[in-house]
Amino acid sequence: MSNSDNFSVFVVDDNGNAQVRPIEVGLRLAGKAEGLKGLNPGEKVVVEGVQKLRPGAPVKLAPPEAAAPYLGS
């Protein structure tokens, strides 16, 4: 999500709920963005279905193979 130069993402908390997190974005390419600040290694970031999401809503995780297009360089 972006509002001018302010960016935020939904992360999944330890209880499986969506939480909004402000982040600092660096390099942006088609379909990819570099997160410089605001995220920790290993955190789950929602990449699909954010239009229907709200803070505190439960998140149903997709199977691991669904993440394949989002992993790598």
PDB file of N, CA, C and O in Angstrom:
ATOM      1  N   MET A   1       0.853  -1.164   0.000  1.00  0.00           N
ATOM      2  CA  MET A   1       0.000   0.000   0.000  1.00  0.00           C
ATOM      3  C   MET A   1       0.896   1.224   0.000  1.00  0.00           C
ATOM      4  O   MET A   1       1.929   1.258   0.670  1.00  0.00           O
ATOM      5  N   SER A   2       0.495   2.205  -0.745  1.00  0.00           N
ATOM      6  CA  SER A   2       1.282   3.422  -0.746  1.00  0.00           C
ATOM      7  C   SER A   2       0.372   4.629  -0.741  1.00  0.00           C
ATOM      8  O   SER A   2      -0.739   4.597  -1.271  1.00  0.00           O
ATOM      9  N   ASN A   3       0.853   5.671  -0.146  1.00  0.00           N
ATOM     10  CA  ASN A   3       0.176   6.947  -0.108  1.00  0.00           C
ATOM     11  C   ASN A   3       1.265   7.973  -0.329  1.00  0.00           C
ATOM     12  O   ASN A   3       1.965   8.347   0.612  1.00  0.00           O
ATOM     13  N   SER A   4       1.419   8.435  -1.560  1.00  0.00           N
ATOM     14  CA  SER A   4       2.500   9.336  -1.935  1.00  0.00           C
ATOM     15  C   SER A   4       3.826   8.614  -1.735  1.00  0.00           C
ATOM     16  O   SER A   4       4.087   7.620  -2.412  1.00  0.00           O
ATOM     17  N   ASP A   5       4.662   9.085  -0.829  1.00  0.00           N
ATOM     18  CA  ASP A   5       5.949   8.437  -0.574  1.00  0.00           C
ATOM     19  C   ASP A   5       5.923   7.579   0.684  1.00  0.00           C
ATOM     20  O   ASP A   5       6.971   7.114   1.135  1.00  0.00           O
ATOM     21  N   ASN A   6       4.749   7.362   1.255  1.00  0.00           N
ATOM     22  CA  ASN A   6       4.610   6.524   2.440  1.00  0.00           C
ATOM     23  C   ASN A   6       4.122   5.148   2.013  1.00  0.00           C
ATOM     24  O   ASN A   6       3.127   5.029   1.299  1.00  0.00           O
ATOM     25  N   PHE A   7       4.825   4.108   2.452  1.00  0.00           N
ATOM     26  CA  PHE A   7       4.478   2.746   2.080  1.00  0.00           C
ATOM     27  C   PHE A   7       4.198   1.929   3.332  1.00  0.00           C
ATOM     28  O   PHE A   7       4.797   2.152   4.384  1.00  0.00           O
ATOM     29  N   SER A   8       3.280   0.980   3.202  1.00  0.00           N
ATOM     30  CA  SER A   8       3.017   0.041   4.286  1.00  0.00           C
ATOM     31  C   SER A   8       2.616  -1.296   3.672  1.00  0.00           C
ATOM     32  O   SER A   8       2.176  -1.369   2.524  1.00  0.00           O
ATOM     33  N   VAL A   9       2.781  -2.346   4.463  1.00  0.00           N
ATOM     34  CA  VAL A   9       2.416  -3.694   4.044  1.00  0.00           C
ATOM     35  C   VAL A   9       1.635  -4.344   5.172  1.00  0.00           C
ATOM     36  O   VAL A   9       1.655  -3.871   6.309  1.00  0.00           O
ATOM     37  N   PHE A  10       0.952  -5.425   4.854  1.00  0.00           N
ATOM     38  CA  PHE A  10       0.340  -6.255   5.876  1.00  0.00           C
ATOM     39  C   PHE A  10       1.316  -7.372   6.200  1.00  0.00           C
ATOM     40  O   PHE A  10       1.799  -8.062   5.302  1.00  0.00           O
ATOM     41  N   VAL A  11       1.607  -7.554   7.486  1.00  0.00           N
ATOM     42  CA  VAL A  11       2.380  -8.700   7.942  1.00  0.00           C
ATOM     43  C   VAL A  11       1.455  -9.576   8.774  1.00  0.00           C
ATOM     44  O   VAL A  11       0.456  -9.104   9.317  1.00  0.00           O
ATOM     45  N   VAL A  12       1.796 -10.850   8.869  1.00  0.00           N
ATOM     46  CA  VAL A  12       1.002 -11.790   9.646  1.00  0.00           C
ATOM     47  C   VAL A  12       1.654 -11.938  11.016  1.00  0.00           C
ATOM     48  O   VAL A  12       2.817 -12.330  11.120  1.00  0.00           O
ATOM     49  N   ASP A  13       0.893 -11.618  12.070  1.00  0.00           N
ATOM     50  CA  ASP A  13       1.463 -11.693  13.422  1.00  0.00           C
ATOM     51  C   ASP A  13       1.477 -13.133  13.930  1.00  0.00           C
ATOM     52  O   ASP A  13       1.055 -14.053  13.230  1.00  0.00           O
ATOM     53  N   ASP A  14       1.967 -13.315  15.156  1.00  0.00           N
ATOM     54  CA  ASP A  14       2.100 -14.656  15.746  1.00  0.00           C
ATOM     55  C   ASP A  14       0.752 -15.358  15.938  1.00  0.00           C
ATOM     56  O   ASP A  14       0.700 -16.582  16.063  1.00  0.00           O
ATOM     57  N   ASN A  15      -0.336 -14.581  15.961  1.00  0.00           N
ATOM     58  CA  ASN A  15      -1.669 -15.157  16.126  1.00  0.00           C
ATOM     59  C   ASN A  15      -2.354 -15.428  14.791  1.00  0.00           C
ATOM     60  O   ASN A  15      -3.503 -15.868  14.764  1.00  0.00           O
ATOM     61  N   GLY A  16      -1.656 -15.169  13.678  1.00  0.00           N
ATOM     62  CA  GLY A  16      -2.231 -15.408  12.359  1.00  0.00           C
ATOM     63  C   GLY A  16      -3.136 -14.299  11.864  1.00  0.00           C
ATOM     64  O   GLY A  16      -3.970 -14.510  10.983  1.00  0.00           O
ATOM     65  N   ASN A  17      -2.968 -13.107  12.440  1.00  0.00           N
ATOM     66  CA  ASN A  17      -3.792 -11.967  12.040  1.00  0.00           C
ATOM     67  C   ASN A  17      -2.966 -10.931  11.283  1.00  0.00           C
ATOM     68  O   ASN A  17      -1.758 -10.810  11.488  1.00  0.00           O
ATOM     69  N   ALA A  18      -3.634 -10.190  10.410  1.00  0.00           N
ATOM     70  CA  ALA A  18      -2.985  -9.155   9.606  1.00  0.00           C
ATOM     71  C   ALA A  18      -2.732  -7.905  10.438  1.00  0.00           C
ATOM     72  O   ALA A  18      -3.600  -7.464  11.191  1.00  0.00           O
ATOM     73  N   GLN A  19      -1.554  -7.348  10.297  1.00  0.00           N
ATOM     74  CA  GLN A  19      -1.204  -6.089  10.952  1.00  0.00           C
ATOM     75  C   GLN A  19      -0.534  -5.179   9.926  1.00  0.00           C
ATOM     76  O   GLN A  19       0.308  -5.628   9.148  1.00  0.00           O
ATOM     77  N   VAL A  20      -0.907  -3.904   9.925  1.00  0.00           N
ATOM     78  CA  VAL A  20      -0.299  -2.946   9.008  1.00  0.00           C
ATOM     79  C   VAL A  20       1.064  -2.544   9.555  1.00  0.00           C
ATOM     80  O   VAL A  20       1.218  -2.290  10.749  1.00  0.00           O
ATOM     81  N   ARG A  21       2.041  -2.491   8.673  1.00  0.00           N
ATOM     82  CA  ARG A  21       3.398  -2.111   9.077  1.00  0.00           C
ATOM     83  C   ARG A  21       3.940  -1.076   8.097  1.00  0.00           C
ATOM     84  O   ARG A  21       4.037  -1.352   6.902  1.00  0.00           O
ATOM     85  N   PRO A  22       4.296   0.117   8.588  1.00  0.00           N
ATOM     86  CA  PRO A  22       4.944   1.089   7.703  1.00  0.00           C
ATOM     87  C   PRO A  22       6.354   0.617   7.372  1.00  0.00           C
ATOM     88  O   PRO A  22       7.064   0.103   8.236  1.00  0.00           O
ATOM     89  N   ILE A  23       6.754   0.794   6.119  1.00  0.00           N
ATOM     90  CA  ILE A  23       8.099   0.377   5.701  1.00  0.00           C
ATOM     91  C   ILE A  23       8.745   1.466   4.868  1.00  0.00           C
ATOM     92  O   ILE A  23       8.072   2.359   4.352  1.00  0.00           O
ATOM     93  N   GLU A  24      10.049   1.378   4.745  1.00  0.00           N
ATOM     94  CA  GLU A  24      10.805   2.246   3.853  1.00  0.00           C
ATOM     95  C   GLU A  24      11.206   1.413   2.648  1.00  0.00           C
ATOM     96  O   GLU A  24      11.789   0.339   2.791  1.00  0.00           O
ATOM     97  N   VAL A  25      10.893   1.910   1.467  1.00  0.00           N
ATOM     98  CA  VAL A  25      11.142   1.184   0.233  1.00  0.00           C
ATOM     99  C   VAL A  25      12.328   1.793  -0.497  1.00  0.00           C
ATOM    100  O   VAL A  25      12.470   3.013  -0.580  1.00  0.00           O
ATOM    101  N   GLY A  26      13.185   0.907  -1.029  1.00  0.00           N
ATOM    102  CA  GLY A  26      14.337   1.343  -1.815  1.00  0.00           C
ATOM    103  C   GLY A  26      14.054   1.173  -3.287  1.00  0.00           C
ATOM    104  O   GLY A  26      13.113   1.760  -3.822  1.00  0.00           O
ATOM    105  N   LEU A  27      14.857   0.381  -3.933  1.00  0.00           N
ATOM    106  CA  LEU A  27      14.747   0.133  -5.358  1.00  0.00           C
ATOM    107  C   LEU A  27      13.431  -0.556  -5.696  1.00  0.00           C
ATOM    108  O   LEU A  27      13.032  -1.509  -5.027  1.00  0.00           O
ATOM    109  N   ARG A  28      12.762  -0.071  -6.732  1.00  0.00           N
ATOM    110  CA  ARG A  28      11.505  -0.679  -7.191  1.00  0.00           C
ATOM    111  C   ARG A  28      11.642  -1.058  -8.658  1.00  0.00           C
ATOM    112  O   ARG A  28      12.052  -0.251  -9.493  1.00  0.00           O
ATOM    113  N   LEU A  29      11.291  -2.298  -8.948  1.00  0.00           N
ATOM    114  CA  LEU A  29      11.269  -2.821 -10.313  1.00  0.00           C
ATOM    115  C   LEU A  29       9.891  -3.417 -10.551  1.00  0.00           C
ATOM    116  O   LEU A  29       9.102  -3.542  -9.614  1.00  0.00           O
ATOM    117  N   ALA A  30       9.594  -3.781 -11.774  1.00  0.00           N
ATOM    118  CA  ALA A  30       8.288  -4.365 -12.087  1.00  0.00           C
ATOM    119  C   ALA A  30       8.009  -5.588 -11.217  1.00  0.00           C
ATOM    120  O   ALA A  30       8.716  -6.592 -11.307  1.00  0.00           O
ATOM    121  N   GLY A  31       6.985  -5.505 -10.379  1.00  0.00           N
ATOM    122  CA  GLY A  31       6.593  -6.623  -9.541  1.00  0.00           C
ATOM    123  C   GLY A  31       7.451  -6.870  -8.319  1.00  0.00           C
ATOM    124  O   GLY A  31       7.205  -7.826  -7.584  1.00  0.00           O
ATOM    125  N   LYS A  32       8.455  -6.035  -8.080  1.00  0.00           N
ATOM    126  CA  LYS A  32       9.350  -6.220  -6.932  1.00  0.00           C
ATOM    127  C   LYS A  32       9.655  -4.875  -6.283  1.00  0.00           C
ATOM    128  O   LYS A  32       9.634  -3.835  -6.942  1.00  0.00           O
ATOM    129  N   ALA A  33       9.939  -4.910  -4.994  1.00  0.00           N
ATOM    130  CA  ALA A  33      10.352  -3.715  -4.268  1.00  0.00           C
ATOM    131  C   ALA A  33      11.312  -4.118  -3.164  1.00  0.00           C
ATOM    132  O   ALA A  33      11.140  -5.157  -2.526  1.00  0.00           O
ATOM    133  N   GLU A  34      12.313  -3.297  -2.946  1.00  0.00           N
ATOM    134  CA  GLU A  34      13.301  -3.539  -1.902  1.00  0.00           C
ATOM    135  C   GLU A  34      12.819  -2.897  -0.606  1.00  0.00           C
ATOM    136  O   GLU A  34      12.586  -1.689  -0.557  1.00  0.00           O
ATOM    137  N   GLY A  35      12.669  -3.699   0.439  1.00  0.00           N
ATOM    138  CA  GLY A  35      12.301  -3.175   1.751  1.00  0.00           C
ATOM    139  C   GLY A  35      13.557  -2.836   2.532  1.00  0.00           C
ATOM    140  O   GLY A  35      14.343  -3.721   2.866  1.00  0.00           O
ATOM    141  N   LEU A  36      13.748  -1.545   2.828  1.00  0.00           N
ATOM    142  CA  LEU A  36      14.952  -1.112   3.533  1.00  0.00           C
ATOM    143  C   LEU A  36      14.775  -1.125   5.048  1.00  0.00           C
ATOM    144  O   LEU A  36      15.684  -1.519   5.778  1.00  0.00           O
ATOM    145  N   LYS A  37      13.617  -0.698   5.516  1.00  0.00           N
ATOM    146  CA  LYS A  37      13.354  -0.635   6.959  1.00  0.00           C
ATOM    147  C   LYS A  37      11.910  -1.014   7.229  1.00  0.00           C
ATOM    148  O   LYS A  37      11.037  -0.819   6.383  1.00  0.00           O
ATOM    149  N   GLY A  38      11.664  -1.559   8.420  1.00  0.00           N
ATOM    150  CA  GLY A  38      10.316  -1.840   8.861  1.00  0.00           C
ATOM    151  C   GLY A  38       9.939  -3.306   8.871  1.00  0.00           C
ATOM    152  O   GLY A  38       8.897  -3.668   9.417  1.00  0.00           O
ATOM    153  N   LEU A  39      10.765  -4.161   8.278  1.00  0.00           N
ATOM    154  CA  LEU A  39      10.497  -5.602   8.275  1.00  0.00           C
ATOM    155  C   LEU A  39      11.647  -6.352   8.911  1.00  0.00           C
ATOM    156  O   LEU A  39      12.795  -5.908   8.870  1.00  0.00           O
ATOM    157  N   ASN A  40      11.330  -7.489   9.496  1.00  0.00           N
ATOM    158  CA  ASN A  40      12.342  -8.348  10.095  1.00  0.00           C
ATOM    159  C   ASN A  40      12.465  -9.629   9.284  1.00  0.00           C
ATOM    160  O   ASN A  40      11.484 -10.090   8.700  1.00  0.00           O
ATOM    161  N   PRO A  41      13.668 -10.212   9.242  1.00  0.00           N
ATOM    162  CA  PRO A  41      13.834 -11.475   8.513  1.00  0.00           C
ATOM    163  C   PRO A  41      12.846 -12.537   9.003  1.00  0.00           C
ATOM    164  O   PRO A  41      12.630 -12.698  10.204  1.00  0.00           O
ATOM    165  N   GLY A  42      12.261 -13.247   8.059  1.00  0.00           N
ATOM    166  CA  GLY A  42      11.346 -14.325   8.408  1.00  0.00           C
ATOM    167  C   GLY A  42       9.899 -13.909   8.583  1.00  0.00           C
ATOM    168  O   GLY A  42       9.030 -14.774   8.700  1.00  0.00           O
ATOM    169  N   GLU A  43       9.608 -12.616   8.604  1.00  0.00           N
ATOM    170  CA  GLU A  43       8.210 -12.194   8.742  1.00  0.00           C
ATOM    171  C   GLU A  43       7.433 -12.532   7.475  1.00  0.00           C
ATOM    172  O   GLU A  43       7.968 -12.469   6.368  1.00  0.00           O
ATOM    173  N   LYS A  44       6.183 -12.885   7.651  1.00  0.00           N
ATOM    174  CA  LYS A  44       5.313 -13.199   6.518  1.00  0.00           C
ATOM    175  C   LYS A  44       4.612 -11.922   6.075  1.00  0.00           C
ATOM    176  O   LYS A  44       3.931 -11.265   6.863  1.00  0.00           O
ATOM    177  N   VAL A  45       4.790 -11.581   4.806  1.00  0.00           N
ATOM    178  CA  VAL A  45       4.182 -10.391   4.226  1.00  0.00           C
ATOM    179  C   VAL A  45       3.077 -10.837   3.276  1.00  0.00           C
ATOM    180  O   VAL A  45       3.286 -11.728   2.452  1.00  0.00           O
ATOM    181  N   VAL A  46       1.914 -10.227   3.387  1.00  0.00           N
ATOM    182  CA  VAL A  46       0.796 -10.557   2.504  1.00  0.00           C
ATOM    183  C   VAL A  46       1.072  -9.960   1.127  1.00  0.00           C
ATOM    184  O   VAL A  46       1.306  -8.758   1.000  1.00  0.00           O
ATOM    185  N   VAL A  47       1.044 -10.808   0.096  1.00  0.00           N
ATOM    186  CA  VAL A  47       1.333 -10.341  -1.260  1.00  0.00           C
ATOM    187  C   VAL A  47       0.124 -10.446  -2.182  1.00  0.00           C
ATOM    188  O   VAL A  47       0.143  -9.871  -3.270  1.00  0.00           O
ATOM    189  N   GLU A  48      -0.911 -11.150  -1.789  1.00  0.00           N
ATOM    190  CA  GLU A  48      -2.126 -11.270  -2.588  1.00  0.00           C
ATOM    191  C   GLU A  48      -3.340 -11.135  -1.675  1.00  0.00           C
ATOM    192  O   GLU A  48      -3.316 -11.573  -0.525  1.00  0.00           O
ATOM    193  N   GLY A  49      -4.392 -10.528  -2.195  1.00  0.00           N
ATOM    194  CA  GLY A  49      -5.633 -10.409  -1.440  1.00  0.00           C
ATOM    195  C   GLY A  49      -5.686  -9.251  -0.473  1.00  0.00           C
ATOM    196  O   GLY A  49      -6.558  -9.221   0.396  1.00  0.00           O
ATOM    197  N   VAL A  50      -4.776  -8.290  -0.594  1.00  0.00           N
ATOM    198  CA  VAL A  50      -4.745  -7.176   0.356  1.00  0.00           C
ATOM    199  C   VAL A  50      -5.967  -6.267   0.235  1.00  0.00           C
ATOM    200  O   VAL A  50      -6.302  -5.556   1.182  1.00  0.00           O
ATOM    201  N   GLN A  51      -6.636  -6.283  -0.921  1.00  0.00           N
ATOM    202  CA  GLN A  51      -7.813  -5.436  -1.101  1.00  0.00           C
ATOM    203  C   GLN A  51      -8.932  -5.807  -0.126  1.00  0.00           C
ATOM    204  O   GLN A  51      -9.727  -4.956   0.274  1.00  0.00           O
ATOM    205  N   LYS A  52      -8.984  -7.072   0.247  1.00  0.00           N
ATOM    206  CA  LYS A  52     -10.049  -7.554   1.138  1.00  0.00           C
ATOM    207  C   LYS A  52      -9.615  -7.604   2.596  1.00  0.00           C
ATOM    208  O   LYS A  52     -10.397  -8.005   3.458  1.00  0.00           O
ATOM    209  N   LEU A  53      -8.393  -7.208   2.881  1.00  0.00           N
ATOM    210  CA  LEU A  53      -7.833  -7.362   4.219  1.00  0.00           C
ATOM    211  C   LEU A  53      -7.998  -6.096   5.051  1.00  0.00           C
ATOM    212  O   LEU A  53      -8.029  -4.989   4.515  1.00  0.00           O
ATOM    213  N   ARG A  54      -8.101  -6.271   6.350  1.00  0.00           N
ATOM    214  CA  ARG A  54      -8.131  -5.149   7.286  1.00  0.00           C
ATOM    215  C   ARG A  54      -7.292  -5.519   8.502  1.00  0.00           C
ATOM    216  O   ARG A  54      -7.107  -6.703   8.784  1.00  0.00           O
ATOM    217  N   PRO A  55      -6.782  -4.527   9.224  1.00  0.00           N
ATOM    218  CA  PRO A  55      -5.966  -4.830  10.403  1.00  0.00           C
ATOM    219  C   PRO A  55      -6.724  -5.725  11.392  1.00  0.00           C
ATOM    220  O   PRO A  55      -7.894  -5.484  11.690  1.00  0.00           O
ATOM    221  N   GLY A  56      -6.052  -6.743  11.889  1.00  0.00           N
ATOM    222  CA  GLY A  56      -6.626  -7.658  12.866  1.00  0.00           C
ATOM    223  C   GLY A  56      -7.383  -8.823  12.263  1.00  0.00           C
ATOM    224  O   GLY A  56      -7.781  -9.739  12.984  1.00  0.00           O
ATOM    225  N   ALA A  57      -7.592  -8.808  10.935  1.00  0.00           N
ATOM    226  CA  ALA A  57      -8.327  -9.897  10.288  1.00  0.00           C
ATOM    227  C   ALA A  57      -7.482 -11.163  10.261  1.00  0.00           C
ATOM    228  O   ALA A  57      -6.263 -11.086  10.103  1.00  0.00           O
ATOM    229  N   PRO A  58      -8.113 -12.335  10.414  1.00  0.00           N
ATOM    230  CA  PRO A  58      -7.359 -13.585  10.318  1.00  0.00           C
ATOM    231  C   PRO A  58      -6.869 -13.797   8.893  1.00  0.00           C
ATOM    232  O   PRO A  58      -7.551 -13.443   7.931  1.00  0.00           O
ATOM    233  N   VAL A  59      -5.679 -14.379   8.767  1.00  0.00           N
ATOM    234  CA  VAL A  59      -5.069 -14.636   7.469  1.00  0.00           C
ATOM    235  C   VAL A  59      -4.948 -16.141   7.278  1.00  0.00           C
ATOM    236  O   VAL A  59      -4.431 -16.849   8.142  1.00  0.00           O
ATOM    237  N   LYS A  60      -5.429 -16.617   6.139  1.00  0.00           N
ATOM    238  CA  LYS A  60      -5.273 -18.026   5.791  1.00  0.00           C
ATOM    239  C   LYS A  60      -4.070 -18.119   4.857  1.00  0.00           C
ATOM    240  O   LYS A  60      -4.096 -17.583   3.749  1.00  0.00           O
ATOM    241  N   LEU A  61      -3.022 -18.796   5.303  1.00  0.00           N
ATOM    242  CA  LEU A  61      -1.804 -18.907   4.512  1.00  0.00           C
ATOM    243  C   LEU A  61      -1.970 -19.913   3.383  1.00  0.00           C
ATOM    244  O   LEU A  61      -2.589 -20.964   3.551  1.00  0.00           O
ATOM    245  N   ALA A  62      -1.411 -19.575   2.239  1.00  0.00           N
ATOM    246  CA  ALA A  62      -1.393 -20.488   1.102  1.00  0.00           C
ATOM    247  C   ALA A  62      -0.338 -21.559   1.359  1.00  0.00           C
ATOM    248  O   ALA A  62       0.528 -21.367   2.213  1.00  0.00           O
ATOM    249  N   PRO A  63      -0.388 -22.681   0.642  1.00  0.00           N
ATOM    250  CA  PRO A  63       0.640 -23.702   0.809  1.00  0.00           C
ATOM    251  C   PRO A  63       2.005 -23.170   0.370  1.00  0.00           C
ATOM    252  O   PRO A  63       2.072 -22.255  -0.450  1.00  0.00           O
ATOM    253  N   PRO A  64       3.094 -23.731   0.908  1.00  0.00           N
ATOM    254  CA  PRO A  64       4.442 -23.232   0.618  1.00  0.00           C
ATOM    255  C   PRO A  64       4.759 -23.104  -0.868  1.00  0.00           C
ATOM    256  O   PRO A  64       5.456 -22.169  -1.264  1.00  0.00           O
ATOM    257  N   GLU A  65       4.267 -24.016  -1.697  1.00  0.00           N
ATOM    258  CA  GLU A  65       4.587 -23.948  -3.121  1.00  0.00           C
ATOM    259  C   GLU A  65       3.999 -22.699  -3.790  1.00  0.00           C
ATOM    260  O   GLU A  65       4.473 -22.287  -4.849  1.00  0.00           O
ATOM    261  N   ALA A  66       2.979 -22.099  -3.186  1.00  0.00           N
ATOM    262  CA  ALA A  66       2.392 -20.884  -3.747  1.00  0.00           C
ATOM    263  C   ALA A  66       3.335 -19.694  -3.619  1.00  0.00           C
ATOM    264  O   ALA A  66       3.172 -18.702  -4.329  1.00  0.00           O
ATOM    265  N   ALA A  67       4.316 -19.777  -2.728  1.00  0.00           N
ATOM    266  CA  ALA A  67       5.271 -18.691  -2.533  1.00  0.00           C
ATOM    267  C   ALA A  67       6.389 -18.694  -3.549  1.00  0.00           C
ATOM    268  O   ALA A  67       7.134 -17.718  -3.645  1.00  0.00           O
ATOM    269  N   ALA A  68       6.528 -19.763  -4.310  1.00  0.00           N
ATOM    270  CA  ALA A  68       7.643 -19.900  -5.252  1.00  0.00           C
ATOM    271  C   ALA A  68       7.846 -18.693  -6.167  1.00  0.00           C
ATOM    272  O   ALA A  68       8.991 -18.277  -6.345  1.00  0.00           O
ATOM    273  N   PRO A  69       6.795 -18.105  -6.760  1.00  0.00           N
ATOM    274  CA  PRO A  69       7.019 -16.953  -7.644  1.00  0.00           C
ATOM    275  C   PRO A  69       7.576 -15.726  -6.923  1.00  0.00           C
ATOM    276  O   PRO A  69       8.128 -14.832  -7.566  1.00  0.00           O
ATOM    277  N   TYR A  70       7.440 -15.671  -5.599  1.00  0.00           N
ATOM    278  CA  TYR A  70       7.877 -14.502  -4.837  1.00  0.00           C
ATOM    279  C   TYR A  70       9.240 -14.667  -4.202  1.00  0.00           C
ATOM    280  O   TYR A  70       9.760 -13.720  -3.612  1.00  0.00           O
ATOM    281  N   LEU A  71       9.832 -15.842  -4.308  1.00  0.00           N
ATOM    282  CA  LEU A  71      11.132 -16.111  -3.702  1.00  0.00           C
ATOM    283  C   LEU A  71      12.228 -15.957  -4.737  1.00  0.00           C
ATOM    284  O   LEU A  71      11.976 -15.965  -5.942  1.00  0.00           O
ATOM    285  N   GLY A  72      13.417 -15.820  -4.257  1.00  0.00           N
ATOM    286  CA  GLY A  72      14.547 -15.721  -5.176  1.00  0.00           C
ATOM    287  C   GLY A  72      14.906 -14.284  -5.464  1.00  0.00           C
ATOM    288  O   GLY A  72      14.414 -13.360  -4.817  1.00  0.00           O
ATOM    289  N   SER A  73      15.764 -14.109  -6.437  1.00  0.00           N
ATOM    290  CA  SER A  73      16.283 -12.773  -6.717  1.00  0.00           C
ATOM    291  C   SER A  73      15.504 -12.053  -7.778  1.00  0.00           C
ATOM    292  O   SER A  73      15.829 -10.915  -8.117  1.00  0.00           O
TER     293      SER A  73
END
